[in-house]
Amino acid sequence: MTRGYGHIGLGGRGGQMEQAHRIVLGVKLGRPIAKGMYACHTCDHRWCVNPAHLYEGTPAQNVHDYRQRGANATPKPARRSTGAGAPPEDGRADFAAASWGGAS
């Protein structure tokens, strides 16, 4: 994780890394996130990849919505997880690389 965001490797060892929540949102939308747009979280947890918690928005929208929800300026700590015991409805992005043409 970098700055609290989970990452998915695309293209195998030494390949491109992409933020997991951006991949999940792209799969949800059925297209890549538009240039200059963010994958925003309704839950304000950077590590979250639940598609129901993600929406495409502008950087200004992201900041506005974050403040509207009363979130403070201190980022929530990332949690480390092996994925063991996670319920299937948690929105993990195990399938995302395959959906975007990467190795499954």
C-alpha positions as CSV (number, residue, x, y, z in Angstrom):
1,M,0.0,0.0,0.0
2,T,1.1,3.5,-0.8
3,R,-0.4,6.4,1.2
4,G,-3.0,4.0,2.4
5,Y,-4.3,2.9,-1.0
6,G,-4.1,-0.7,-2.1
7,H,-2.4,-1.5,-5.4
8,I,-2.8,-4.2,-8.0
9,G,0.0,-5.2,-10.3
10,L,-0.8,-5.3,-14.0
11,G,1.4,-7.1,-16.5
12,G,3.2,-9.5,-14.2
13,R,6.5,-9.0,-12.3
14,G,7.9,-5.5,-12.7
15,G,4.7,-4.4,-14.5
16,Q,2.6,-1.3,-14.0
17,M,1.0,-0.8,-10.6
18,E,-2.5,0.7,-10.4
19,Q,-4.5,1.8,-7.4
20,A,-7.0,-1.0,-6.6
21,H,-10.0,1.3,-6.0
22,R,-9.5,2.9,-9.5
23,I,-9.5,-0.6,-11.1
24,V,-12.7,-1.6,-9.2
25,L,-14.5,1.6,-10.1
26,G,-13.5,1.1,-13.8
27,V,-15.0,-2.4,-13.8
28,K,-18.1,-1.0,-12.1
29,L,-18.5,1.7,-14.7
30,G,-17.6,-0.7,-17.6
31,R,-14.9,1.7,-18.8
32,P,-11.7,3.3,-17.5
33,I,-12.0,6.3,-15.3
34,A,-12.1,9.5,-17.4
35,K,-8.8,11.5,-17.6
36,G,-8.6,14.0,-14.7
37,M,-11.3,12.3,-12.7
38,Y,-10.9,10.6,-9.3
39,A,-12.2,7.3,-7.9
40,C,-13.9,8.9,-4.8
41,H,-14.9,7.0,-1.7
42,T,-18.2,7.6,0.1
43,C,-16.8,5.9,3.1
44,D,-13.5,7.9,3.3
45,H,-11.4,4.7,3.8
46,R,-8.5,4.8,1.3
47,W,-8.1,1.0,1.5
48,C,-11.7,0.3,0.6
49,V,-12.4,-1.4,-2.8
50,N,-16.2,-2.0,-2.3
51,P,-17.8,-0.9,-5.6
52,A,-20.8,0.4,-3.7
53,H,-18.6,2.9,-1.9
54,L,-16.9,4.3,-5.1
55,Y,-18.0,6.9,-7.6
56,E,-16.3,8.9,-10.3
57,G,-15.8,12.6,-9.4
58,T,-13.6,15.6,-10.0
59,P,-10.9,16.5,-7.6
60,A,-13.0,19.5,-6.3
61,Q,-16.0,17.2,-5.8
62,N,-13.8,14.8,-3.9
63,V,-12.6,17.5,-1.5
64,H,-16.1,19.0,-1.2
65,D,-17.8,15.7,-0.4
66,Y,-15.1,14.7,2.0
67,R,-15.6,17.9,4.0
68,Q,-19.4,17.7,3.7
69,R,-19.3,14.3,5.4
70,G,-17.4,15.9,8.3
71,A,-14.2,14.0,7.7
72,N,-11.2,15.6,9.2
73,A,-7.9,16.3,7.5
74,T,-6.1,13.4,9.1
75,P,-6.2,10.3,6.8
76,K,-7.6,7.2,8.4
77,P,-4.9,4.5,8.9
78,A,-4.6,1.8,6.3
79,R,-5.2,-1.7,7.5
80,R,-3.2,-4.6,6.4
81,S,-5.0,-7.7,5.3
82,T,-4.2,-11.0,3.9
83,G,-7.7,-11.3,2.6
84,A,-8.3,-14.4,4.7
85,G,-11.8,-14.6,6.0
86,A,-13.0,-11.6,4.0
87,P,-16.6,-12.0,2.9
88,P,-17.2,-12.1,-0.9
89,E,-19.4,-9.0,-0.8
90,D,-16.5,-6.8,0.4
91,G,-15.6,-5.7,-3.1
92,R,-12.1,-7.0,-3.2
93,A,-10.5,-6.6,-6.6
94,D,-9.1,-10.1,-7.1
95,F,-10.8,-10.2,-10.5
96,A,-9.9,-6.8,-11.7
97,A,-6.6,-7.5,-13.5
98,A,-8.3,-10.2,-15.6
99,S,-11.1,-7.9,-16.4
100,W,-8.7,-5.3,-17.7
101,G,-6.7,-7.7,-19.9
102,G,-4.1,-8.6,-17.3
103,A,-3.1,-12.1,-16.1
104,S,-5.7,-13.9,-14.0
